[in-house]
Amino acid sequence: VYFEAPLDRATGHRLAKAKLIPDRGAWMDFETRKNDYIILKFNRKRTVPITIFLRSLSLVEDGLTNSPLKDGSDEELLVLFQDIDNNPNRLFIPSTLRQEPEWNLENDQTIAEAALLEFFRRMRPGDPATIENAKQFLEEQLFDQRHYNLERVGRYKLNQKLDLSGVVPISHRTVTRYDIVNLIRRMVMINNEMEDKDDIDHLGNRRVK
């Protein structure tokens, strides 16, 4: 994973970006937009507000017993980031929540289920959007080692970069919900100048194939 922080010329604000590139599988690009919301570009194709993706992740299994995402509610997302997303002039998670569609929750549908369906519709327009199809798509894309593999060195680097040593085992080769949450936390901290971007030219950041 690489973190960059280009400056918005109009405001001088950092607009943190991150790329998560596995050895095999879907690329994920994360970007801060000028209006202080964060989006995911999935597999170099379609974009979605990051909060929709986080909500969706609460419904899938990533192979770990613990998860920072339980129900994908507004409250849960805000609490996950409240210690660092605290600049009153630039609130990234609330700004991203405002980019979501109006949720029309019917038949006891949860907001996480509605978000998962929305994610699937954006990624696979034209395919029938059911909870089962959407879960299968997401789990296959990110949590099935036949389709997504970080390799051992990728997992080691990710654990180091995102402070997940002791949380995600080195043997775990797919992405996890902890990875995504900690990656977004790092982006918010870079935007708020609590952390710095990566030195892309540093040898340790070069991806060796």
N, C-alpha and C positions, 0 to 999 in steps of 0.2 A: 504494500500500500504506500502511495506517495501523497504527500500533502503540499499544496502550493497555496500562495496567497497574493494573487494579483490585486492591485489597488484600483478602486473606482476613481477615475480621474476627476469626476465632478465633486465627490465628497471626501476623497482621501481615505475612505474606509477600506479595510481588507475584505476581500470576497473569497473566503477559503474554498478550495477545491480538493477533492481526493479521488484517486483512482485505485480500485481494488481489482487486481489482475491475477486470476488463478493460473496454474500451469495448464489446466484444462477446464473449460466451462465459460459461463456467462461473465463478461466484463461488467463492472458497475462503476459508473462515474457519478460523483456527488458534487453538486455545485451550489454555492451561495449566490442568489440573484440580487440585483440592485435594491430591491425592496425588502431585503433582509429575510427572505424565505429560502429554504433549502430544498433542492429537487434531486431526484435520482434519475439518471439516464441508464436504462437497463439494456444490457447487451448492445450498446451503441445505437439503439433505435429509438425507443419511446420514453417519454419522461413522465414522472409522477411526483407530486409533493411527498417529501420524505415521511411525513406523518401517516399518509395512507399506507406506505410500505411498512412502517413500524407497527401500525395496527394489524396489518395482515399477518405479520410474523408471529403475533400472539396466538394464532390458530394452527400453526404448523409445528412439527417435531423436528428439532435440529440435532437430535442424538445426545443431548446433554440432559441431565435430570433437573438442573436448576435453570431458571430463565429470568432475566430482568423484566420481561414482558409477560403479563398474566392475562389482562383483559383488553388491552389496547384502548382504554378510555382516555378522554381528555385529561382527567386528573392524573392518571398513571404517567402519561407522557410528560406533563408539566413537572411532576415531582422528579422524574428521572434526570431532568436537566436544570432544576431550579437553583442548584448551588453555583452553576456557572453561567446560565442564561439569565443574567440579572442586571444587565445594562438597560435602564429604563428607556433609553433612546434607540436601542436595537435589541428587540426581543425576538429571537429567531423561531422558537417553537410556536408561540402565539401567532406570529406572522405567517408561518407555514399552515397552521390550522385554518387561517382565514382563506387560504387558497383552495381548500377542499370544497367539493360540491355540497349543496344542501342535502343532508342525509334524510331520506324518507324511510324510516324504519317501520316496516310492516310485519305482521305475523310473528311477533316476538323476536324479530331479527336484531342481533346485537350490532353495535357500531363497527366492531372488528369484522363481522361477517359482511357488512355492507362495504367496508373498505377492501376486503379481499376480492369481492366481486368487481369492484371498481378497478382495482389493480389488474385483474385478469382481462377485463373488457379492453383496457388500454393496451395491454400487451398482445392480446389475441383477438382483435376485433373480428367479428363474424363467427367466432366459435361460441357454442351455447354456454352461457355463463351460469354455472351452478357451483355451489360450495365445494362439491366433490371434485369437479373439474379443476377449479381454481387451486384447491389444496394440492392436488396431484401435480399440477403444473409447477407450482412454487417449490414443492418438495423435490421434484425431479430436477429442476433447474439449479437448485442451490445445495440440497442436502442429501443427494444421492451420489456416492463417490464414483459411480460409473460415468456420471455426466459432469461432475464438478470435483476438482482435485487441486488443493493448494500445494501438495507434496510436503515432505517433512520440513524442508528448508523454508518454504513459504509460511507454514504454520509457526515455525520458530520465530521468524521475522515479525509476523503479525502479533504474536504474543508479546514480543519485546516492545514493539511500537505502540501497542494499545494497552500495555500494563495488564496482560491477561495470563501471565505465567502463574500457574497454580490454580487458575480458573478453568482454562481450556487445556486438556491434555495435549502433549506434543504429538500424540498418535492420531489426533482428530484432524482429518484432512479436508473436511468441508467447512464452509463458513458457518458461523453461529450467530444467534441473536445478540450475544455479548459483543461479538465483533462489530456488528452494525451500530449498536448503541454507543460503544466506546469510540468508534470512528466519528460518529456525529458529535459526540461530546468534544472530541479533539478539534473538530472543525469550528465549533462554537468558541472554544478557548482561543484558537488562532484568530478568529474574527475579533474577539474581545482583547487580543494582545496579552493573553495569559500564557500562551505557548507560541513557539515560533514554527514557521513552515520548515519543510525539509530542505536540505542542501542537495539538490538533484544531482549535482556533479560529484558528490561524495561517493567513494567507491562502494561503501556499504549499502547505498541506495540503488545501485545499479542491479537490474534484474538479470541473473545469470540463467541462461537456458541450458 
